[in-house]
Amino acid sequence: MKVLVVGKGGREHAICWKLKQSPRVEAVFCAPGNAGTALDVQNVAIEPGDHRGLAQFAKREGVGMTIVGPEEPLAKGLVDFFQREGLRIFGPRKDAAELEGSKVFAKELMRQAGIPTADYRIFRSAPDAEHYILSREVALTVRSRGRSTIRNAIHCRTASETLEAVERILDPREMLGPGVQVEIEDRGSKHVFSQFAEAREFVHGRPLGVVIKADGLAAGKGGYVCSTLRQALEAVDQVMVRRIFGQAGDRLLIEERLDGHETSVLALTDGRTIVPLVSSQDFKRAFDGDEGPNTGGMGAFSPTSMVTPELMEEVEREILVPIVHALKRARRPFRGVLYAGLMLTNQGPKVLEFNVRFGDPETQVILMRLKSDLLDAIEAVVDERLDSVELEWDDRPSVTVVMAADGYPGHYERDRLIENTSAADQLPGVKVFHAGTTLRTNPESGRPPRIVSDGGRVLNVTALGSDLEQARERAYEAVRTIRFPGGFYRRDIAEQAARKGGS
């Protein structure tokens, strides 16, 4: 069988690499692919959004199965298009992919199905969202100092009330002259301000535990974990005023922030049977110690001791089965990979988000451990016979470390030379999956094509080990082998888990 993989990231390289190991696979194509897939399989210069071009290629080459990697072509109906053309394809249809394409849809479906998740509010305008944020309780006391007409202490329940009280005291129209100040008391601590802007900054710095999410697809960057009013207001401004995610910010969710440990569970489903994959844990923040902005993922490891067999059973019973049934009842049958991002709270696991495709970089560590034929499992999903498949896994843990371009997830430069990836690939238990790379040729030089950076997350350096510590050591040895002067990486991927005794 010939297989086509749609996408160009590290997840797609890992899928291509695993498919190539199948004795049933004659050829693997990747559209459009990257420098790594060009070395392992055959790249095709067709973008994921070109539905007709992809279908024509599949027909022309006799492709027997197409696998969609990224979420955007799923949300835009690539599976529907292929099915209308009589082509076999792996992934959910457009209506089922809305589970990831719209955070609002997912939340409302979870509420209907009784699936545990954070409380939330939906907003369609920035002023409404800002008003809600400023109406959260702060419990501050405001007093005037100097020649003010306001003598009594004002007990303010919300940020809005506090700012209104400050504005009344410092109102320039009162012509009270110099020396008028405002005192804000917070749990016995007193703060004095002469300017409204200073007092406003203090109020905006009050603690607030919420998560703000753009409704639509935002390449994994549309969620903001906010600790203060200021951070929440800035998030609303970016999503709904500055529109940095475009139409994805037409609607916005504000959720309560959950406390606990974050993990994810991926499962194959044909709409009737659910087969969970081995557990994994990823690292979203850009820098060591979970500091810095959210990213698409800076590393991962598998398995995680947080996901016990008992917890996996609970997740399947309370989360995976109900959401698959809810989609079926809504006449949106789901076939593909269901990804549940979870927070393990004191009240049990709660859903942070659903994705409708293989996670990235979770796929890299999971497929490193898969001993079964990936194509067999993919076909079983498409043909609705997943109950006939039993997956076999390598007991050895795996770790992936993401090498990213300096500046990511913000502005970064491309075309930075990357060297020694082949040397890293030859280390024991190591595979370098390419994400944001491409090949640059210079016919005049007579030299072979060079690998250069072409994205934010550039390489996913992945390793197996006898235990988690060895997997970490191998992955980081490979990272140090690679020369990428325009990049950076976290140095603490899987560090705490390895310190606790491995997987």
LOTINU-617402 format. One record per residue: x, y, z of N, C-alpha, C in turn. Coordinates in steps of 0.2 Angstrom, whole numbers, plus 5000, padded with zeros to 4 digits. Each point is the difference from the previous one (the first is absolute). Layout:
! LOTINU-617402
XYZXYZXYZ...
This chain:
! LOTINU-617402
500449945000499650065000500450065000499850054996500350075001499650045004500450045005499750045005500250074999499550055001500250075000499850035007500550045002500050035007500050084998499450035003499950074999500350045005500550054999500350045005500750014999500350045005500750014999500450015006499749975006500450015006500349945003500250005006500349955003499549945001499450015002499549955000500049964994499950044994500049964993500649964999500650035002500649964998500049945004499850005007499949945004499549954997499550024997499549964997500349964994500350044996500349984994500649945002500450025004500549955003499749945002499550005004499649945002499749964995499750034995499649974995500549964995500650044999500549974996500349935002499949995007500249935003499549954998499450014998499549954999500249964993500049935001500149964994499550014994499450035002499550014996500050064996500550055002500050064996500550004995499850024994500450004994500450074999499650055002500350074999499650045005500450055003499750055004500250074997499450044999500150074998499850055005500350065001499950055005499850064996499550035001499850074997499850055005500550055000500550014996500749985003500049985007500649975003500550055002500649975002500550055002500749964998500550035003500749974998500149935002499749985006500049945003499649954996499450014998499649964996500349994993500350054998500449994993500549955000500349995006500549955001499849935001499450005003499749935002499549984995499650044997499549984996500050054994499450014996500050044994499550065001500350065000499650065001499650024993499450035001499650024995499850075001500250044995499950085001499250024999499649975005499350025000499950025008499750065000499850035007499449965003499950005007499549965003499350034998500050074998499450034999499749994993500449974996499949994993499649934999499450005002499649935000500049974993499850044995500049974993500749974998500550045001500749984998500249935004499850005006500249945004499649944997499350014999499649944997500249984993500250054996500349984993500649965001500450025004500749965001499849935003499650005005499849935002499849954995499550034996499849964994500549984995500450054998500549994995500549955002500250005007500549955002499749945003499449995000499749945003500150005008499950055003500150005007499449965004500249965004499549965003499750025007500450055003499850035006500350075001499750055002500250065002499950015007500550035003500050025007500150075001499550035004500150085001500350015006500650045000500350025006499750065004500050064997499850065003499350015001499850045005499350015001499650044995500450054997499650054995499749964994500449964997499649974994499449955002500149975006499449975003499450045001500150065003499550055002499750034994500450004994499750034994499849944995499949945002499649954997500449964995500749995001500349964995499849935000499849975006499849935000499350004996499650045001499350004996500250004992500450054998500250004993500349944997500449965004500349944998499549954999499550005005499549945000499550014995499950074998499550014994500449984994500750005000500349974994500249935000499749965005500149935000500749985002500350045004500749995003500049985007500449965002500049985007500550055004499850025005500350055004499949995008500550025004500049995007499950075003499550005004499950075004499250015000499850045005499350025000499850054995499349994998499750054996500050075003499850054996500050075002499650015006499449975000499550015005500349975007500349945000500349985006500650035002500450034995500650045001499950065004499350025000499950075004500149995007500149945002500249995007500650035002500550014995500650045001499950074997499650004995500050064996499650065004499649985004499650055004500049985008500450045004500049995007499350005003499650054997499350015003499649934998500049984994499749944999500249945004500649995001500349955005499750015007500050065002499850015007499349985001499650024995499349995001499849934999500449964996499949934999500249975006500550025004500249975006499550015005499750065000499550015005499449964999499849994994499449954999500249935002500649984999500249935001500249995007500050055004500249995007500749985001500450034995500849985001500350065004500449985005500350045005500550054996499950075001500450054997499950065004500450054999500050075004499450034998499750045005499550054999500250054995499550034996500250054995499550054998500250054997499550054997500250014993499650024996500150014993499950074998500450044997500050074998500050014993499650054997500150014993500250074999500250045005500350074999500550015005500550044999500550025005499850035006499550054999499850045006499649965005499649954997499749955005500549965003500549974997500549965004500450055005500150064998500450045004499650025007499350014998499650015006499949955005500049944997500049945004500649995004500650014997500650005004500150055006499850064998500050055005499449995006499549964998499549995005500249945005500649974999500249955005500250035006499949965006500150035006500750015002500250065003500650025002500150025008499450025002499950025007500650055003499950064997500550055002499650065003500450045005499750055003500450074997499650054999500250064997499950065004500550045002499950065004500450064997499850065001500350064997500550035005500550034998500450045004500150074997500150055004500050074998499350035000500050054996499450044999499549974996499749955002499549964996499350015003499550004996499350015003499849935002500349954998499849935003500449985006499649995005500349995007500049935002499549964998499949945003500449954995500149945004500449954996499449964996500349984994499549974995500249934999499649955002500149935000499849984993500549974996499949994993500049924999499549974997500049934999500349984994500050044995500349984993500550054998500449984995500550054997499650064997499449994997499750064997499850055005499749975006499850055005500650035003500649975001500650035002500250064996500149994993500250054996499550065000499449985000499550065001500150045006500149975005500250045007500650044999500549974997500650044999499950064996499749994994499850054996499650065003499649985004499650055004500450045004500549975004500550045004500550044996500249974995500550044996499850044994499350015000499750034994500350074999500350024995500350064999499450064999499449984999499550054999499850035007500249975006499950035006500450065002500650014996500450055002500250015007500249945003500250005007500750025001500450014995500750025001500549955002500650015001500549955001499949975007500349945000500049975007499449945000499650004996499549955000500249934998500049955004500249934999499549955001500149944998499549955001500449945003499749975006500349945003499549944999500449954997499649944999500349955005499649975004500249955005499849934998500549955000499949944998500249955005499549975004500249955005500550035005499950075002500450035005500650044998500249984993500550044997499750064997500450065001499750064997500550034995499750024994500350034994499750064999500550054999499850074999500250024992499550044997500150024993499850074999500350044996499950064998499650014993500249954996499750004993499649944999499450014996499549954999500449944996500450014995500449954997500349955004500450035005500449965005499549955004499450035002499549965004499749954996499950024993499749954996500549944999500650014999500549954999500049955006500050035006500049965006499449965000499450024998499449965001500049954994500350024994500049954995500549945002500450015005500549955002499749955005499450015002499749965005499949934997500149955004500049934998499349984997500149964995499449974996500249944997499749945002500149944997499549984994500250024994499549984995500449974994499749974995500349984994499650034994500350044996499650034994500249974994499549984996500249964993499650034995500350014994499750014994499649944998499450024997499549944998500349964995500350034995500249964994500749975000500349984995500649974999500550055000500649995004500550055001500749975001500149944996500649975000500349985007499549995005500249985007500250065004499950064997500350065004499450045002499449985000499450045001499850005007500449975005499849995007500450055004499850035005500450045005499849995007500549975004499949995007500250065003499550035004500050075002500050005008500550035003500150015007499750065003500050054996499750075002499550034996499750055002499550034996500350034994500650035000500450034995500149954994500249945002500249954995499349984997499549995003499349994997499850054995500150065002499850064996500450004994500749995000500450004995499949944995499849945003499849954996499450014995499550035004499450034996500150044994500550055002500250054995500349964994500549955001500349974995499549964995499649975004499549954996499550044996499650055004499450034997500150074997500550035002500150074998500650004995500649985001500549994995499949954995499649955002499849944996500649974997500549985005500649964997499949934998499449985001499849934998499550004994499850064998499550014995499349985002499749974996499349985001499949955006500649975002500049955006499850045006500050075000499950045006499350034999499649984996499350035000499649985006500149955003499849985007500549985004499950015007500549995005499749975006500449955003499849975006500450025006499750015005500450015007499849955004500549965002499949945004500350015007499749975005500449995007500749974999500550025003500649964999500049945005500249944997500049945004500749995003500049985006500649985004500149924999500649984999500249935000500649994995500049944998500549984995499749994993500450024995499750004993500349944997499649964996500249954996499549994994500149954996499649994994499949934999499549984997499849934998499850004993500349964996499850004993499749934999499550004995499749934999499850004993500049944997499749994993499349985001499550024996499349985000499750004993499649954999499749994994499250025001499950045005499350025002499649955004500349945001499749955004500549975005500649984998500549985004500550055002500350005006500550055002500649965002500650024997500649965002500550065002500150015007500450055002500749984998500450054999500849994999500350015006500749985000500450015007500050075002500150015006499950075003500650044998500050075001500550044998499950075004500550045001499950065003500550054996499750064998500450054996500150065004500450054998500250065003499950064996499550045002499750054996500450065000500350025006500350075001500750004996500250064998500650004996500749995004500050015006500650005004500049955006500649995002500149955006499650035006499849955004499650015006499350024998499749994994499450024997499950075001500550044998500050074999499950024993499850064999499950034993499349994997499950024994499449994996499849934999499449994998499749934998500349994993500149944998500349984993499549944998500249984994499749944998500249935003500650015004500349945004500750004999500450005005500750015000500449935002499649955001500249935001499549965003500249935001499549965003500349935002499749965004500349945002499449955000500149935000499549955000500449945003499649965005499450025003500150055006499450025003500050045006499749965005500350005006499849965006499350035002499950074998499350035003499449964997500149974994499449964997500149935002499749985005500049935002499549964996500049945000499549964997499350025003499950015006499450025003499750074997500550045000499850074997499849994993500449964996499849994993499349974999499849965004499449975000499550055002500150055005499550055001500050054995500550024996500050044995499649984994500149934999499649974994499350005002499849985006499350005002499750065001500350055003499750075001500150054995500549994995500150054996500049984992500449954999500049984993499449974997499749955004499449974998499450054999499950045005499550055000500050054994500650024999500150054994499949974993500249934999499949974994499349994999499649985006499349994999499650064999500250065003499750064999500150024993500649994997500050024993499649964995499949935002499649964996499350025001499850025006499350025001499950074996500550044999499950064996500149994993500049944998500149984993500650034997500649995004500650024998500549955002499949944997500449945002500850014999500449985005500750025000500449944999500450004995500549954998500750035000500549985004500650034999500449995007500450055001500350015007499750055004499849985006499750055005500550015005500150065001500650035005499650045005500149975007499750045005500550035004500150065001500450045004499750005007500349985005499749995007500450045005499650025005500350025006499849955006500549975003499949965005499950045007499350015002499950045006499849955006499950045005499849965006499349974999499650024996499449984998500049954995500649984997500049954995500250044993500149964995500250034994499550044997500250064997499550054997500350024993499650014995500250014993500250074999500650014998500350074998499850024993500049954996499950014993500049934996499650004995500049944995500450024994500449954997500350014994499749944995500150014994499749954996500549964995500650005002500649984996500549985005500549974997500649985004500350065003500250005007500350065003500750014998500350065001500750014997500350045006500549985004500449944998499949935003499449995003499849945003500149944995499850014994500049954995500749974999500550045001500749984999500249955005499850015007500249965005499649935000499450014998499549954999500249954995500150024994500249964994500749975001500450035004500749975001499949935004499450005004499949945004499549954997499750024994499549954997500449954996499849935002500349954997499549974994499450015001499549984995500150044993499749974995500050034993499550065001500250064999499650065000499450004995500249974994499550004994499449965002500249945003499449955002499550045005500350045004499550045005499750054996500350044996499750054996499449974996500149954996499549964996499449985004500249975006499449985004499650065003500250055001499650065001499650024994500350014995499650024994499549954998500149935001499549954998499649985005500050045006499649995006500049935002500649975001500149945003500650005005500050055004500550015005500049955005499449975001500049955006500449944998500349994994500449954998500750015001500250065003500750025000500250005007500649985002500350005006500750034999500250065003500650034999500649975005500649994997500549985004500550055001500350015006500450065002500749985003500550044998500749995003499950025007500349965005500050025007500550065002500450014995500550065001499750075000500250045004499750075000500450044994499750054998500250054995500050075002500450044997500050075002500250044993499650054999500250054995500150075002500550034997500250075002500050044994499650055000499950054994500550055000500350004994500550064999499650054996500050065003499650054997500450064997499750044996500450064998500050055005500550045001500050055005499550054998499650025006499550054999499349965000500049944998499349965000499850005008499350015001499550004995499850074997500450055001500050064997500350004993500350064998500350014994500749965000500149964994500749965000500250014993500649994999500350004993500049924997500050004993500049944997500749994997500149954996500649994996500749995004499949985006500649995004500349934999500649994998500349944999500049955006499849944998500049945005500549954998500449985004500549954998500049945005500349944998500149945004499449975003499450014996499449965002500149924998500449994995500149934999500449965005500550045003500449975005499649995006499550045002499649995005499649944999499750004994499649944998500349935002500750004999500449945001500149985007499850045005500149995007499549945002500249965005499649945002499350035002499549974997499350015002499750074998500350044996499950074998499750004993499550045000499750024993499950085000500250034995499950085000499450014995499550025003499450024996500050074998500050014993500050074998499350045001500050065002499350035000500150064995500350065002500050064996500750004997500149964995500650004996499849994992500550024996500049994993500749994997500049984994500649994997500250064995500650035000500250054996500549984995499950014994500549984995500350064997500749994998500350054996500449964995499750004994500349964994500750024998500150075001500750024998500549975005499949995006500549985005500249934999499649964997500149934999499949955006499850045005500049965007499349975000499949955004499349975002499550055003499449995000499550055003500250005008499950065003500150025007499450005003499949985007499550005004500050075003499450045000499950065003499450015004499950045004499450015004499550034996499449985001499450034997499450005004500150015006499450015005500250015007499550005004500250025007500249945004499749945000500249945003500449974994500649985001500449994994500249925000500249975006500249935000499749975006499849945000499749965006500549945001500550015004500549955001499849955005499949944998499649955004500449945001500049975006500449945002499649955004500249945000499749945004500649995005499849975006500549985005499749955004500549965004499849955004499650035006500150065002499650035004499950084998499650045004499950064998500750045000500449995005500650045000500549994994500049934998500449994994499750034994499450004999499650034995500250074999500050045006500150075001500850014998500449965002500750014999500249994992499649954997500149994993499850064996499450025002499750064996500450065001500250025006500450065000500749994997500349945000500749994997499950014992499449984998499950014993499950084998499650035005499950074999500750045000500549985004500650035001500449984993499949954997500349984994499950044994499350035000499850044995500250075000500250034994500250075000499550044997499750045004499450054998500150065004500550054998500150065003499450045001499550004996499550045001499449975004500249965005499449965003500150005008499549975003500049995007499649945002500149985006499649945002499950005008499549975003499949995007500549955002500350015006500549955003499749965005499350005001499749975006499449954998500049984994499549964997500149935004499449985003500049935004500550005006500350065002500550005005499749975007499450035002499749995006499849925000499749984995499749935000500649955000500650024997500549955000500350005007500050065003500350005007499649965005499350004999499649965004500049924999500549984995500149934999499749984994500050044995499849984993499350004999499849964995499350004998499549985005
